[in-house]
Amino acid sequence: MNYEIVIGLETHVELNTKSKIFCSCGGHSEAKEPNDCVCPACSGMPGMLPVMNKRVVELAVTAGLMLNCEISRYTTFDKKNYYYPDLPCAYQITQLNHPICTNGVVQVKTSAGTRDIRIKQIHMEEDAGKLVHSGRFSYVDFNRTSVPLIEIVTQPDFRSAEEVVVYLTKLKSMFRSGGISECEEGAMRCDVNISVRPQGSEEFGVRTEIKNMASFEAIEKAINYESQRHMDALEYETEELVQETRRFDDASGKTFAMRNKETEADYRYFPDANLMPIIIDDEWLEQIKANKPVAIDDKAVEYREAGISEKEIDMLLSDFKLGKLLDDIVALGCNAKDGATWILTDYAGVLRKDGKTVEEHNIAPEKLAAIIKMVASGEINRGAGKKILIAVVESEVDPVAYCNEQGFNKKFDASTVEKVIDEVINSNAQAVASFKSGKEKAFQALFGACMKELKGSGEPALIKSLLEEKLK
Amino acid sequence: MKYYTTIINEKGNIAVDDTILVKDVDATAGSYMLEGFKPLFSAEAVTRLENSGYTLSGKATVGEFGLDLVGEFSHYGEEAKELFGASAALVAKGEVEGALGVDVNGSPRRAAALAGVDFLKPTYGTVSRYGIISTAASGEQLGVYAKDAEGVAKLMTVIAGHDSKDGTSLSAEKYEYSVNEDIKGKKVCIIKQLLDKADDGVKTAVNAYAEKLKANGVTVEEVSEDIFDGANVAWQILMSAESCNNISRYDGVKYGHRSENYRNIDELYVNSRTEGFNFLTKAVILYGSDVLSKNRYKTCYDKSLKVRRLVKNKLDELMSKYDAILTPACSKTAYESYGIDGAFQKVYEESVFTAVPNLIGIPALVSGGVQLMGDHFSESLLLSMAHSAEKEGK
């Protein structure tokens, strides 16, 4: 029988704010020692009260706008009760009844085509701390406690691991471009709800949840393993599926049931009376909208109109830093289509040679723009531009100064070029002879020798035509 | 009776209930589960008093988390059970000019009534809750004990006003409290159903108080209003639920008592809390957990939120006809000792007199052994009425 995989996702994203969600502690990601970034409020000391960080609301709304959500004008916080030593108050402040964003949609494009993934809601919440286990003891580190998160909950709309990975890649790119989250390692975590049903069936199968995965690779592996387990259970009755929470073990590539207690927990949610309802009025919403970066799908349209190829658009949008680099050099006066080629072909190629990935790049947009502009204006040829680019990547030279130093932009008038060509012809009699006897390759050798004499700055077309003429 | 859990300055003129933080001074909230906790900050109200030249005498003994009737069930005060709360007693004896107390379940009001001093539970949001050991955030308020209304007004003017450290703090920078508002021609009602729940001594006191108000040109009428029982149930549910949640953090890991008898983290929690809390606190925790559970949330907690709104509407209606409500503050003129086993039931029965101001955030002033409630921000009117009655009594 053919089966259909049904997946819903809960994605936790750490927001890029200066301070925590309910206190003024900041910079937890730079904290060197455990509990460096902690105050009486976020460590849950008696007598301390949470005070809302407005920036968290703004970033959550921005995320909602990017995912085409409805923005709640009235939003409230609830307390979720459970005991764990990394949770100092024994409750987490989150949103249950009035989440900040609802009913969004995001498109995912895979080999199977483009499909809509509905977003059920986005809510704001605080992160928990972490435990460090050592010998007989466990130690508590509250640095991460109360760091602001948004949780994006989708409807069960995914039908493959590929769609999930494309969706997550898109979220990551969007959130980085929007300044919502750096989405660094561990700052984006997923719970995957998965079930399997016979193709064509309307009813959902038994659902399991795989908790807390941070890498896309693990998520993909976990979905593949878990869906196969479900299908085997249905097809061969290898086991009886039960609704439960599971964890993915990276080493074995398998999922394992967590203790059953977890799924049955009653978190006794109720409204947090310490935080007044947040009202998002027209003025505030307009202000947030005005500061919102261009949505990723709009960006694609913009690139398409500039004549950039679909393949290049996908590459630019899947890595926010590349897209940003292009936007920056365009702002500095470069042509978008040309710029895209420079970034995705030339620059990426240089990086690859150095054993780096494009994600690791750090070229200053001004330097790249200077090179592209020199080439575009005809001041230097493309080959010289590429040489400058290599020098910029390898030793961070100033492109214009380097160009002058190397003489790439030295202009040769036709008579100088002619003189050089004559010299080359005279001193390479053998090559000339073999060209004349019909060996096309010899022409390239002669041309190369001319270019070399002109230190790579000659106009290749001019040299070619003059050389051809002289060899006739 | 042991009045103080910690003495700060023997010459101090303000006592502070031990549910309120004073920097570097042990704060126990009457609980073994907070033993040894030294706060890093003072409560905002404490800071404001100190900045105005008041000195603190010490941390007054309170019942565990202030959840009992008058502060009798404290881990630290059990050796002597005197018949009213420590702060009220210190004010009555003239040892301090005033005291700060947290009113979550009426215990400071009850204690003040029994000791014959004044206590004001102000309008919710007028006094910062920063630095109070919280139990029920939606209704608890920091208030002031003094020997008379004038004393209350003076201290309240110092402590009230916006505090950015408390998200529930109202925006007004300052409030002025006066005892000199014109009360002539004002109308006060006595709630028949509440009067019926009190013994004869209390009834006599309420009627005598009414006479004093009348002598100052106030009209006093008895009315029938049966919302108070329902309001009490609603507040006990909300108060227990919120308290259960706030007290959760006292788990034996970070503060106070930790059991020596545990093999894993669950046992550490359960055994520490079982050994550390008193019976009344445990009852509140169990009751609060129950009303928040999946099975009961709709019928108990959520319903109580609806009752809260209903009570607010009823009181608005009442306040459109009357300027203040006169009620008993407790059922008896003298406190009767009772066993801890009956504490939960007793707290529930007595709270019928005090629950409404906590539930809907209106002010309540205890003075002369009785209670005056008013609309939001009507503190000065209540204080002026009490001031007139106090003058009558002299």
Interface residues (C-beta under 8 A of the other chain):
Chain A: P40 G44 M45 P46 G47 M48 L49 P50 V51 M52 K79 N81 Y83 P85 P88 C89 A90 Y91 V140 D266 R268 Y269 F270 P271 D272 A273 N274 L275 M276
Chain B: I20 L21 A27 A29 L34 F37 P39 L40 F41 A43 R129 Y130 G131 I132 I133 S134 A136 A137 S138 S164 K165 D166 G167 T168 A241 E242 N245 S248 R249 D251 V253 K254 Y255 I265 D266 Y269 S289 L292 S293 K294 Y297 Y301 L305
